[in-house]
Amino acid sequence: MVISRKTFWNDLQKARQKVADALVNGKVIEISGGEYVNSGECKIGFLYKECDHVWESKCNLYLL
C-alpha cells in the first residue's frame, strides 16, 4: 500500500476522532472491510450496566 504520510496521518486522525466519539457518546464501533475468515471460535460478552443484563455474541470474523 503506497500512500503519502499526510494521507496516512489524516486517516489516522479521523479514526481516532471516531473512536473517541463512540466511547464518549456510547456509540457502536463497526470495523469492516478487508479479507477475513469465518471461524466461529471466539465469543464476545456484553454487559448492560443499568440492569446487569449479560449476553454473548459470536465473534466469527478474523482478519487474514
mmCIF file of the N, C-alpha and C atoms, coordinates in Angstrom:
data_MODEL
# 
_entry.id   MODEL 
# 
loop_
_atom_site.group_PDB 
_atom_site.id 
_atom_site.type_symbol 
_atom_site.label_atom_id 
_atom_site.label_alt_id 
_atom_site.label_comp_id 
_atom_site.label_asym_id 
_atom_site.label_entity_id 
_atom_site.label_seq_id 
_atom_site.pdbx_PDB_ins_code 
_atom_site.Cartn_x 
_atom_site.Cartn_y 
_atom_site.Cartn_z 
_atom_site.occupancy 
_atom_site.B_iso_or_equiv 
_atom_site.pdbx_formal_charge 
_atom_site.auth_seq_id 
_atom_site.auth_comp_id 
_atom_site.auth_asym_id 
_atom_site.auth_atom_id 
_atom_site.pdbx_PDB_model_num 
ATOM 1   N N  . MET A 1 1  ? 0.855   -1.170  0.000  1.00 0.00 ? 1  MET A N  1 
ATOM 2   C CA . MET A 1 1  ? 0.000   0.000   0.000  1.00 0.00 ? 1  MET A CA 1 
ATOM 3   C C  . MET A 1 1  ? 0.899   1.230   0.000  1.00 0.00 ? 1  MET A C  1 
ATOM 4   N N  . VAL A 1 2  ? 0.834   1.996   -1.050 1.00 0.00 ? 2  VAL A N  1 
ATOM 5   C CA . VAL A 1 2  ? 1.671   3.182   -1.167 1.00 0.00 ? 2  VAL A CA 1 
ATOM 6   C C  . VAL A 1 2  ? 0.780   4.414   -1.049 1.00 0.00 ? 2  VAL A C  1 
ATOM 7   N N  . ILE A 1 3  ? 0.887   5.090   0.109  1.00 0.00 ? 3  ILE A N  1 
ATOM 8   C CA . ILE A 1 3  ? 0.164   6.342   0.307  1.00 0.00 ? 3  ILE A CA 1 
ATOM 9   C C  . ILE A 1 3  ? 1.111   7.331   0.957  1.00 0.00 ? 3  ILE A C  1 
ATOM 10  N N  . SER A 1 4  ? 0.775   8.589   0.856  1.00 0.00 ? 4  SER A N  1 
ATOM 11  C CA . SER A 1 4  ? 1.647   9.607   1.442  1.00 0.00 ? 4  SER A CA 1 
ATOM 12  C C  . SER A 1 4  ? 1.493   9.622   2.963  1.00 0.00 ? 4  SER A C  1 
ATOM 13  N N  . ARG A 1 5  ? 2.480   10.168  3.626  1.00 0.00 ? 5  ARG A N  1 
ATOM 14  C CA . ARG A 1 5  ? 2.422   10.290  5.084  1.00 0.00 ? 5  ARG A CA 1 
ATOM 15  C C  . ARG A 1 5  ? 1.252   11.162  5.505  1.00 0.00 ? 5  ARG A C  1 
ATOM 16  N N  . LYS A 1 6  ? 1.005   12.222  4.747  1.00 0.00 ? 6  LYS A N  1 
ATOM 17  C CA . LYS A 1 6  ? -0.095  13.132  5.079  1.00 0.00 ? 6  LYS A CA 1 
ATOM 18  C C  . LYS A 1 6  ? -1.438  12.409  5.005  1.00 0.00 ? 6  LYS A C  1 
ATOM 19  N N  . THR A 1 7  ? -1.645  11.612  3.960  1.00 0.00 ? 7  THR A N  1 
ATOM 20  C CA . THR A 1 7  ? -2.891  10.856  3.824  1.00 0.00 ? 7  THR A CA 1 
ATOM 21  C C  . THR A 1 7  ? -3.036  9.864   4.970  1.00 0.00 ? 7  THR A C  1 
ATOM 22  N N  . PHE A 1 8  ? -1.968  9.151   5.294  1.00 0.00 ? 8  PHE A N  1 
ATOM 23  C CA . PHE A 1 8  ? -1.996  8.202   6.404  1.00 0.00 ? 8  PHE A CA 1 
ATOM 24  C C  . PHE A 1 8  ? -2.319  8.916   7.712  1.00 0.00 ? 8  PHE A C  1 
ATOM 25  N N  . TRP A 1 9  ? -1.676  10.051  7.957  1.00 0.00 ? 9  TRP A N  1 
ATOM 26  C CA . TRP A 1 9  ? -1.896  10.817  9.183  1.00 0.00 ? 9  TRP A CA 1 
ATOM 27  C C  . TRP A 1 9  ? -3.342  11.298  9.270  1.00 0.00 ? 9  TRP A C  1 
ATOM 28  N N  . ASN A 1 10 ? -3.885  11.799  8.160  1.00 0.00 ? 10 ASN A N  1 
ATOM 29  C CA . ASN A 1 10 ? -5.272  12.271  8.143  1.00 0.00 ? 10 ASN A CA 1 
ATOM 30  C C  . ASN A 1 10 ? -6.243  11.127  8.436  1.00 0.00 ? 10 ASN A C  1 
ATOM 31  N N  . ASP A 1 11 ? -6.013  9.967   7.828  1.00 0.00 ? 11 ASP A N  1 
ATOM 32  C CA . ASP A 1 11 ? -6.870  8.801   8.082  1.00 0.00 ? 11 ASP A CA 1 
ATOM 33  C C  . ASP A 1 11 ? -6.781  8.363   9.540  1.00 0.00 ? 11 ASP A C  1 
ATOM 34  N N  . LEU A 1 12 ? -5.581  8.387   10.095 1.00 0.00 ? 12 LEU A N  1 
ATOM 35  C CA . LEU A 1 12 ? -5.384  8.016   11.490 1.00 0.00 ? 12 LEU A CA 1 
ATOM 36  C C  . LEU A 1 12 ? -6.118  8.981   12.422 1.00 0.00 ? 12 LEU A C  1 
ATOM 37  N N  . GLN A 1 13 ? -6.036  10.270  12.148 1.00 0.00 ? 13 GLN A N  1 
ATOM 38  C CA . GLN A 1 13 ? -6.723  11.273  12.964 1.00 0.00 ? 13 GLN A CA 1 
ATOM 39  C C  . GLN A 1 13 ? -8.240  11.085  12.906 1.00 0.00 ? 13 GLN A C  1 
ATOM 40  N N  . LYS A 1 14 ? -8.778  10.817  11.721 1.00 0.00 ? 14 LYS A N  1 
ATOM 41  C CA . LYS A 1 14 ? -10.222 10.585  11.580 1.00 0.00 ? 14 LYS A CA 1 
ATOM 42  C C  . LYS A 1 14 ? -10.647 9.359   12.384 1.00 0.00 ? 14 LYS A C  1 
ATOM 43  N N  . ALA A 1 15 ? -9.836  8.311   12.332 1.00 0.00 ? 15 ALA A N  1 
ATOM 44  C CA . ALA A 1 15 ? -10.153 7.093   13.082 1.00 0.00 ? 15 ALA A CA 1 
ATOM 45  C C  . ALA A 1 15 ? -10.136 7.362   14.584 1.00 0.00 ? 15 ALA A C  1 
ATOM 46  N N  . ARG A 1 16 ? -9.162  8.107   15.057 1.00 0.00 ? 16 ARG A N  1 
ATOM 47  C CA . ARG A 1 16 ? -9.083  8.448   16.486 1.00 0.00 ? 16 ARG A CA 1 
ATOM 48  C C  . ARG A 1 16 ? -10.306 9.246   16.923 1.00 0.00 ? 16 ARG A C  1 
ATOM 49  N N  . GLN A 1 17 ? -10.729 10.199  16.090 1.00 0.00 ? 17 GLN A N  1 
ATOM 50  C CA . GLN A 1 17 ? -11.904 11.009  16.416 1.00 0.00 ? 17 GLN A CA 1 
ATOM 51  C C  . GLN A 1 17 ? -13.158 10.147  16.489 1.00 0.00 ? 17 GLN A C  1 
ATOM 52  N N  . LYS A 1 18 ? -13.300 9.205   15.558 1.00 0.00 ? 18 LYS A N  1 
ATOM 53  C CA . LYS A 1 18 ? -14.474 8.331   15.550 1.00 0.00 ? 18 LYS A CA 1 
ATOM 54  C C  . LYS A 1 18 ? -14.497 7.428   16.782 1.00 0.00 ? 18 LYS A C  1 
ATOM 55  N N  . VAL A 1 19 ? -13.350 6.882   17.150 1.00 0.00 ? 19 VAL A N  1 
ATOM 56  C CA . VAL A 1 19 ? -13.282 6.014   18.331 1.00 0.00 ? 19 VAL A CA 1 
ATOM 57  C C  . VAL A 1 19 ? -13.580 6.817   19.594 1.00 0.00 ? 19 VAL A C  1 
ATOM 58  N N  . ALA A 1 20 ? -13.004 7.994   19.722 1.00 0.00 ? 20 ALA A N  1 
ATOM 59  C CA . ALA A 1 20 ? -13.254 8.838   20.890 1.00 0.00 ? 20 ALA A CA 1 
ATOM 60  C C  . ALA A 1 20 ? -14.732 9.211   20.979 1.00 0.00 ? 20 ALA A C  1 
ATOM 61  N N  . ASP A 1 21 ? -15.345 9.580   19.861 1.00 0.00 ? 21 ASP A N  1 
ATOM 62  C CA . ASP A 1 21 ? -16.766 9.929   19.829 1.00 0.00 ? 21 ASP A CA 1 
ATOM 63  C C  . ASP A 1 21 ? -17.617 8.740   20.267 1.00 0.00 ? 21 ASP A C  1 
ATOM 64  N N  . ALA A 1 22 ? -17.287 7.555   19.785 1.00 0.00 ? 22 ALA A N  1 
ATOM 65  C CA . ALA A 1 22 ? -18.048 6.358   20.148 1.00 0.00 ? 22 ALA A CA 1 
ATOM 66  C C  . ALA A 1 22 ? -17.920 6.054   21.638 1.00 0.00 ? 22 ALA A C  1 
ATOM 67  N N  . LEU A 1 23 ? -16.726 6.167   22.180 1.00 0.00 ? 23 LEU A N  1 
ATOM 68  C CA . LEU A 1 23 ? -16.514 5.879   23.598 1.00 0.00 ? 23 LEU A CA 1 
ATOM 69  C C  . LEU A 1 23 ? -17.214 6.890   24.492 1.00 0.00 ? 23 LEU A C  1 
ATOM 70  N N  . VAL A 1 24 ? -17.127 8.159   24.143 1.00 0.00 ? 24 VAL A N  1 
ATOM 71  C CA . VAL A 1 24 ? -17.717 9.214   24.971 1.00 0.00 ? 24 VAL A CA 1 
ATOM 72  C C  . VAL A 1 24 ? -19.237 9.203   24.886 1.00 0.00 ? 24 VAL A C  1 
ATOM 73  N N  . ASN A 1 25 ? -19.781 8.963   23.697 1.00 0.00 ? 25 ASN A N  1 
ATOM 74  C CA . ASN A 1 25 ? -21.222 9.069   23.481 1.00 0.00 ? 25 ASN A CA 1 
ATOM 75  C C  . ASN A 1 25 ? -21.943 7.723   23.428 1.00 0.00 ? 25 ASN A C  1 
ATOM 76  N N  . GLY A 1 26 ? -21.245 6.642   23.735 1.00 0.00 ? 26 GLY A N  1 
ATOM 77  C CA . GLY A 1 26 ? -21.869 5.326   23.786 1.00 0.00 ? 26 GLY A CA 1 
ATOM 78  C C  . GLY A 1 26 ? -22.326 4.795   22.440 1.00 0.00 ? 26 GLY A C  1 
ATOM 79  N N  . LYS A 1 27 ? -21.623 5.150   21.395 1.00 0.00 ? 27 LYS A N  1 
ATOM 80  C CA . LYS A 1 27 ? -21.978 4.688   20.053 1.00 0.00 ? 27 LYS A CA 1 
ATOM 81  C C  . LYS A 1 27 ? -21.290 3.359   19.750 1.00 0.00 ? 27 LYS A C  1 
ATOM 82  N N  . VAL A 1 28 ? -21.778 2.682   18.721 1.00 0.00 ? 28 VAL A N  1 
ATOM 83  C CA . VAL A 1 28 ? -21.219 1.396   18.301 1.00 0.00 ? 28 VAL A CA 1 
ATOM 84  C C  . VAL A 1 28 ? -20.047 1.634   17.360 1.00 0.00 ? 28 VAL A C  1 
ATOM 85  N N  . ILE A 1 29 ? -19.001 0.836   17.523 1.00 0.00 ? 29 ILE A N  1 
ATOM 86  C CA . ILE A 1 29 ? -17.857 0.880   16.615 1.00 0.00 ? 29 ILE A CA 1 
ATOM 87  C C  . ILE A 1 29 ? -17.933 -0.357  15.734 1.00 0.00 ? 29 ILE A C  1 
ATOM 88  N N  . GLU A 1 30 ? -18.045 -0.148  14.439 1.00 0.00 ? 30 GLU A N  1 
ATOM 89  C CA . GLU A 1 30 ? -18.094 -1.268  13.496 1.00 0.00 ? 30 GLU A CA 1 
ATOM 90  C C  . GLU A 1 30 ? -16.849 -1.227  12.634 1.00 0.00 ? 30 GLU A C  1 
ATOM 91  N N  . ILE A 1 31 ? -16.114 -2.319  12.638 1.00 0.00 ? 31 ILE A N  1 
ATOM 92  C CA . ILE A 1 31 ? -14.915 -2.425  11.817 1.00 0.00 ? 31 ILE A CA 1 
ATOM 93  C C  . ILE A 1 31 ? -15.230 -3.400  10.699 1.00 0.00 ? 31 ILE A C  1 
ATOM 94  N N  . SER A 1 32 ? -15.084 -2.952  9.463  1.00 0.00 ? 32 SER A N  1 
ATOM 95  C CA . SER A 1 32 ? -15.448 -3.816  8.345  1.00 0.00 ? 32 SER A CA 1 
ATOM 96  C C  . SER A 1 32 ? -14.451 -3.654  7.211  1.00 0.00 ? 32 SER A C  1 
ATOM 97  N N  . GLY A 1 33 ? -14.599 -4.499  6.219  1.00 0.00 ? 33 GLY A N  1 
ATOM 98  C CA . GLY A 1 33 ? -13.714 -4.450  5.067  1.00 0.00 ? 33 GLY A CA 1 
ATOM 99  C C  . GLY A 1 33 ? -12.537 -5.386  5.244  1.00 0.00 ? 33 GLY A C  1 
ATOM 100 N N  . GLY A 1 34 ? -11.764 -5.524  4.223  1.00 0.00 ? 34 GLY A N  1 
ATOM 101 C CA . GLY A 1 34 ? -10.602 -6.395  4.274  1.00 0.00 ? 34 GLY A CA 1 
ATOM 102 C C  . GLY A 1 34 ? -10.967 -7.843  4.042  1.00 0.00 ? 34 GLY A C  1 
ATOM 103 N N  . GLU A 1 35 ? -9.970  -8.697  4.043  1.00 0.00 ? 35 GLU A N  1 
ATOM 104 C CA . GLU A 1 35 ? -10.176 -10.128 3.871  1.00 0.00 ? 35 GLU A CA 1 
ATOM 105 C C  . GLU A 1 35 ? -10.325 -10.765 5.246  1.00 0.00 ? 35 GLU A C  1 
ATOM 106 N N  . TYR A 1 36 ? -11.275 -11.653 5.383  1.00 0.00 ? 36 TYR A N  1 
ATOM 107 C CA . TYR A 1 36 ? -11.500 -12.294 6.669  1.00 0.00 ? 36 TYR A CA 1 
ATOM 108 C C  . TYR A 1 36 ? -11.977 -13.727 6.478  1.00 0.00 ? 36 TYR A C  1 
ATOM 109 N N  . VAL A 1 37 ? -11.930 -14.497 7.590  1.00 0.00 ? 37 VAL A N  1 
ATOM 110 C CA . VAL A 1 37 ? -12.357 -15.892 7.574  1.00 0.00 ? 37 VAL A CA 1 
ATOM 111 C C  . VAL A 1 37 ? -13.410 -16.064 8.662  1.00 0.00 ? 37 VAL A C  1 
ATOM 112 N N  . ASN A 1 38 ? -14.476 -16.791 8.372  1.00 0.00 ? 38 ASN A N  1 
ATOM 113 C CA . ASN A 1 38 ? -15.474 -17.117 9.389  1.00 0.00 ? 38 ASN A CA 1 
ATOM 114 C C  . ASN A 1 38 ? -15.019 -18.367 10.129 1.00 0.00 ? 38 ASN A C  1 
ATOM 115 N N  . SER A 1 39 ? -14.576 -18.221 11.376 1.00 0.00 ? 39 SER A N  1 
ATOM 116 C CA . SER A 1 39 ? -14.114 -19.384 12.128 1.00 0.00 ? 39 SER A CA 1 
ATOM 117 C C  . SER A 1 39 ? -15.093 -19.789 13.221 1.00 0.00 ? 39 SER A C  1 
ATOM 118 N N  . GLY A 1 40 ? -15.816 -18.829 13.799 1.00 0.00 ? 40 GLY A N  1 
ATOM 119 C CA . GLY A 1 40 ? -16.801 -19.141 14.832 1.00 0.00 ? 40 GLY A CA 1 
ATOM 120 C C  . GLY A 1 40 ? -16.218 -19.605 16.145 1.00 0.00 ? 40 GLY A C  1 
ATOM 121 N N  . GLU A 1 41 ? -14.949 -19.374 16.403 1.00 0.00 ? 41 GLU A N  1 
ATOM 122 C CA . GLU A 1 41 ? -14.301 -19.878 17.613 1.00 0.00 ? 41 GLU A CA 1 
ATOM 123 C C  . GLU A 1 41 ? -14.338 -18.894 18.776 1.00 0.00 ? 41 GLU A C  1 
ATOM 124 N N  . CYS A 1 42 ? -14.610 -17.665 18.541 1.00 0.00 ? 42 CYS A N  1 
ATOM 125 C CA . CYS A 1 42 ? -14.491 -16.621 19.559 1.00 0.00 ? 42 CYS A CA 1 
ATOM 126 C C  . CYS A 1 42 ? -15.875 -16.137 19.987 1.00 0.00 ? 42 CYS A C  1 
ATOM 127 N N  . LYS A 1 43 ? -16.020 -15.748 21.247 1.00 0.00 ? 43 LYS A N  1 
ATOM 128 C CA . LYS A 1 43 ? -17.267 -15.151 21.723 1.00 0.00 ? 43 LYS A CA 1 
ATOM 129 C C  . LYS A 1 43 ? -16.948 -13.826 22.401 1.00 0.00 ? 43 LYS A C  1 
ATOM 130 N N  . ILE A 1 44 ? -17.868 -12.890 22.260 1.00 0.00 ? 44 ILE A N  1 
ATOM 131 C CA . ILE A 1 44 ? -17.731 -11.586 22.903 1.00 0.00 ? 44 ILE A CA 1 
ATOM 132 C C  . ILE A 1 44 ? -18.858 -11.459 23.915 1.00 0.00 ? 44 ILE A C  1 
ATOM 133 N N  . GLY A 1 45 ? -18.540 -11.036 25.127 1.00 0.00 ? 45 GLY A N  1 
ATOM 134 C CA . GLY A 1 45 ? -19.564 -10.827 26.141 1.00 0.00 ? 45 GLY A CA 1 
ATOM 135 C C  . GLY A 1 45 ? -19.903 -9.353  26.268 1.00 0.00 ? 45 GLY A C  1 
ATOM 136 N N  . PHE A 1 46 ? -21.180 -9.070  26.486 1.00 0.00 ? 46 PHE A N  1 
ATOM 137 C CA . PHE A 1 46 ? -21.649 -7.699  26.653 1.00 0.00 ? 46 PHE A CA 1 
ATOM 138 C C  . PHE A 1 46 ? -22.383 -7.588  27.982 1.00 0.00 ? 46 PHE A C  1 
ATOM 139 N N  . LEU A 1 47 ? -22.256 -6.444  28.640 1.00 0.00 ? 47 LEU A N  1 
ATOM 140 C CA . LEU A 1 47 ? -22.946 -6.191  29.899 1.00 0.00 ? 47 LEU A CA 1 
ATOM 141 C C  . LEU A 1 47 ? -23.664 -4.860  29.793 1.00 0.00 ? 47 LEU A C  1 
ATOM 142 N N  . TYR A 1 48 ? -24.979 -4.866  30.033 1.00 0.00 ? 48 TYR A N  1 
ATOM 143 C CA . TYR A 1 48 ? -25.749 -3.630  30.074 1.00 0.00 ? 48 TYR A CA 1 
ATOM 144 C C  . TYR A 1 48 ? -25.799 -3.199  31.526 1.00 0.00 ? 48 TYR A C  1 
ATOM 145 N N  . LYS A 1 49 ? -25.083 -2.135  31.886 1.00 0.00 ? 49 LYS A N  1 
ATOM 146 C CA . LYS A 1 49 ? -24.864 -1.768  33.281 1.00 0.00 ? 49 LYS A CA 1 
ATOM 147 C C  . LYS A 1 49 ? -26.131 -1.365  34.027 1.00 0.00 ? 49 LYS A C  1 
ATOM 148 N N  . GLU A 1 50 ? -27.110 -0.791  33.329 1.00 0.00 ? 50 GLU A N  1 
ATOM 149 C CA . GLU A 1 50 ? -28.299 -0.308  34.028 1.00 0.00 ? 50 GLU A CA 1 
ATOM 150 C C  . GLU A 1 50 ? -29.116 -1.437  34.640 1.00 0.00 ? 50 GLU A C  1 
ATOM 151 N N  . CYS A 1 51 ? -29.144 -2.608  33.985 1.00 0.00 ? 51 CYS A N  1 
ATOM 152 C CA . CYS A 1 51 ? -29.939 -3.720  34.529 1.00 0.00 ? 51 CYS A CA 1 
ATOM 153 C C  . CYS A 1 51 ? -29.101 -4.980  34.733 1.00 0.00 ? 51 CYS A C  1 
ATOM 154 N N  . ASP A 1 52 ? -27.787 -4.894  34.537 1.00 0.00 ? 52 ASP A N  1 
ATOM 155 C CA . ASP A 1 52 ? -26.862 -6.022  34.688 1.00 0.00 ? 52 ASP A CA 1 
ATOM 156 C C  . ASP A 1 52 ? -27.200 -7.202  33.774 1.00 0.00 ? 52 ASP A C  1 
ATOM 157 N N  . HIS A 1 53 ? -27.816 -6.929  32.636 1.00 0.00 ? 53 HIS A N  1 
ATOM 158 C CA . HIS A 1 53 ? -28.115 -7.981  31.662 1.00 0.00 ? 53 HIS A CA 1 
ATOM 159 C C  . HIS A 1 53 ? -26.835 -8.320  30.907 1.00 0.00 ? 53 HIS A C  1 
ATOM 160 N N  . VAL A 1 54 ? -26.526 -9.604  30.803 1.00 0.00 ? 54 VAL A N  1 
ATOM 161 C CA . VAL A 1 54 ? -25.323 -10.057 30.111 1.00 0.00 ? 54 VAL A CA 1 
ATOM 162 C C  . VAL A 1 54 ? -25.743 -10.947 28.949 1.00 0.00 ? 54 VAL A C  1 
ATOM 163 N N  . TRP A 1 55 ? -25.105 -10.776 27.806 1.00 0.00 ? 55 TRP A N  1 
ATOM 164 C CA . TRP A 1 55 ? -25.338 -11.671 26.678 1.00 0.00 ? 55 TRP A CA 1 
ATOM 165 C C  . TRP A 1 55 ? -24.054 -11.846 25.903 1.00 0.00 ? 55 TRP A C  1 
ATOM 166 N N  . GLU A 1 56 ? -23.994 -12.935 25.146 1.00 0.00 ? 56 GLU A N  1 
ATOM 167 C CA . GLU A 1 56 ? -22.808 -13.252 24.351 1.00 0.00 ? 56 GLU A CA 1 
ATOM 168 C C  . GLU A 1 56 ? -23.147 -13.230 22.873 1.00 0.00 ? 56 GLU A C  1 
ATOM 169 N N  . SER A 1 57 ? -22.145 -12.941 22.093 1.00 0.00 ? 57 SER A N  1 
ATOM 170 C CA . SER A 1 57 ? -22.291 -12.941 20.644 1.00 0.00 ? 57 SER A CA 1 
ATOM 171 C C  . SER A 1 57 ? -21.055 -13.605 20.060 1.00 0.00 ? 57 SER A C  1 
ATOM 172 N N  . LYS A 1 58 ? -21.246 -14.331 18.981 1.00 0.00 ? 58 LYS A N  1 
ATOM 173 C CA . LYS A 1 58 ? -20.094 -14.950 18.333 1.00 0.00 ? 58 LYS A CA 1 
ATOM 174 C C  . LYS A 1 58 ? -19.262 -13.896 17.625 1.00 0.00 ? 58 LYS A C  1 
ATOM 175 N N  . CYS A 1 59 ? -17.989 -13.993 17.807 1.00 0.00 ? 59 CYS A N  1 
ATOM 176 C CA . CYS A 1 59 ? -17.032 -13.144 17.104 1.00 0.00 ? 59 CYS A CA 1 
ATOM 177 C C  . CYS A 1 59 ? -16.429 -14.022 16.025 1.00 0.00 ? 59 CYS A C  1 
ATOM 178 N N  . ASN A 1 60 ? -17.057 -14.061 14.859 1.00 0.00 ? 60 ASN A N  1 
ATOM 179 C CA . ASN A 1 60 ? -16.627 -15.027 13.857 1.00 0.00 ? 60 ASN A CA 1 
ATOM 180 C C  . ASN A 1 60 ? -15.907 -14.407 12.668 1.00 0.00 ? 60 ASN A C  1 
ATOM 181 N N  . LEU A 1 61 ? -15.409 -13.209 12.821 1.00 0.00 ? 61 LEU A N  1 
ATOM 182 C CA . LEU A 1 61 ? -14.670 -12.581 11.732 1.00 0.00 ? 61 LEU A CA 1 
ATOM 183 C C  . LEU A 1 61 ? -13.232 -12.352 12.165 1.00 0.00 ? 61 LEU A C  1 
ATOM 184 N N  . TYR A 1 62 ? -12.302 -12.936 11.451 1.00 0.00 ? 62 TYR A N  1 
ATOM 185 C CA . TYR A 1 62 ? -10.885 -12.753 11.731 1.00 0.00 ? 62 TYR A CA 1 
ATOM 186 C C  . TYR A 1 62 ? -10.208 -12.222 10.488 1.00 0.00 ? 62 TYR A C  1 
ATOM 187 N N  . LEU A 1 63 ? -9.439  -11.172 10.647 1.00 0.00 ? 63 LEU A N  1 
ATOM 188 C CA . LEU A 1 63 ? -8.684  -10.642 9.509  1.00 0.00 ? 63 LEU A CA 1 
ATOM 189 C C  . LEU A 1 63 ? -7.543  -11.581 9.185  1.00 0.00 ? 63 LEU A C  1 
ATOM 190 N N  . LEU A 1 64 ? -7.255  -11.723 7.918  1.00 0.00 ? 64 LEU A N  1 
ATOM 191 C CA . LEU A 1 64 ? -6.135  -12.570 7.495  1.00 0.00 ? 64 LEU A CA 1 
ATOM 192 C C  . LEU A 1 64 ? -4.829  -11.850 7.701  1.00 0.00 ? 64 LEU A C  1 
# 
